[in-house]
């Protein structure tokens, strides 16, 4: 499949720079014949008692750090994930960093222990006075908005979901940004259960597909956790004929990764799952999702779950929907089960 098949014209004016207030005042396009234009606060009208809503409870790390090289030149590091005592990071300017160099980040020192290409480096962080590194990152770093967001909200908490729990992501699970505590309470009152997974969002959020053939694209590894309670909730939902509704593409990846052997299993791991047209979901029945960047792995996933995606994207653009991280949402009531 060619990358051109997953391209569309996204006018800059359609890219949301700030979220709407309140969170659930964003618009919601419900896929159907005909499509329904509504607001996210009315999501409960499109779910039924017995459905299970699964969310990604990851919290965005204050992962953008600024410092200086030994020569005095400025450096920006965007922490992506920690592995084996070192942090993978996107660096600017990466070409100026060398193995063995130490970057001064104020209360943190970052020793470069690897240069991996594509702007990525491995650094080992040390905090002044033996402070816990994560605590210092939270204090001195800033929440990284996506590169297409020029302004962004003044309050960085708007780039966290209301149910964010465990710090680990370099970007927000943006479909979850529309939920409020009140909406979650209404869903529970209507008999729609909730469960959570974790998927720490990393490099591929920032990286477009550059290959002309999409199958040549290699997904970056991301850590996921599927709790035993969530597996039990999915099994109970299945037993009563309800739908497993994933809030966001990252939730889809976590659930489908945990079912890679054929059956959903509780546990923790690293996933490189790349969902392309022809993939048959094992767990997910329906998806709440934002509108995604052209030529991205996310739009390729949406094409696998909703082959008629282009029609609904054209509808959204023609009806003034706001796109990408701080934009509006779409609800797919039934994903494609078999190619």
Protein Blocks (a to p, Z undefined) as FASTA:
>chain_A
ZZklmgccddfklpcfbdcddfklpccdddddddddddfklmmmmgcehiacdddfbdcd
dfbccdddfkopacddddfbdcehiacdddddfklpcehiacdehjaccddfbdebjhia
cdddddehhiafklmmmmmmccdddfklmnopablklmccfkbfbgcbfbdcfklmmpcf
klmmmmmmnopacddddddddfklmpccfbfblklpccddddddddfklmmmmmmmmmno
pacddedjklmmmmmmmmmnopacedddddfbdcdehiacfkbmbdcdddddehiaklmm
mmmmmmmlmmmmmmmmmnopaehjllccdddfbacfbZZ
